[in-house]
Amino acid sequence: MAFFDEHNGDYSISKIKKMAELAMLKMQPIPSTNADYLGLRNGVINKKTGEFLPHQADHYLRGIDDFECKPTELATPYFDDWIAFISNGNEEKRQAILAGLYMVLTNRHEWHLFLEATGVGGAGKSVFGEVATILNGRSSTAIISLKSFESATSRSVLVGKTLAYSPDQAPYKGSADDFKAVTGGDQRLSNSFTLMSFQPLCLVFCDEYKLSHGFYRSQRRAGKTTCDYLL
């Protein structure tokens, strides 16, 4: 608008919108974000190598998390207290939780696992989901209900994401077919008759009740997705 004002040009909201739309059509598309990069306030972590890098334009980050990384700080007292609380002295459970978080951090979708955290209120499910979201990066995480996986329109929020997080879910009796598709990066038809291609995703579900037996039967038939009980 400053340009029009400076040259005494006539403009309207409609004209400005059309110019903005034209500019967007002319712009080169921004390359996809590398899923290995986790953006923080003071730099970028390469999640696969552990390198801490300065911010650069060619990282093509869509967002950063509001934390600072301290590469020389090794102590994690709050995390240690939390995992000690939820594992309650059970070393097998502790290792399972750490393995699940490692899977999210490094996007090990080729393991063909999804993580289901079940348990009563206060068992640590929500904190687990929050830690997983932080490790993955909020801008690379989609919040979606289990029921929404059945809808092509709702599934569109998964495009460009590497983690699907479903907190506080009600009992679910659907099949595993759609979960199989997104964990493997399969294309799924959208309502607009265009194919949406997903990056392979990690899935984290938090609920008080385990998924139905019918769900587990369908995921076994799929031969691709298995379950890992954490809590």
Beta strands, then each sheet from edge to edge (+ up, - down):
strand 1: 37-40
strand 2: 43-46
strand 3: 52-53
strand 4: 113-118
strand 5: 141-143
strand 6: 163-169
strand 7: 187-189
strand 8: 195-197
strand 9: 202-207
strand 10: 226-229
sheet 1: 1+ 2- 3+
sheet 2: 5+ 6+ 9+ 4+ 10+
sheet 3: 7+ 8-
end
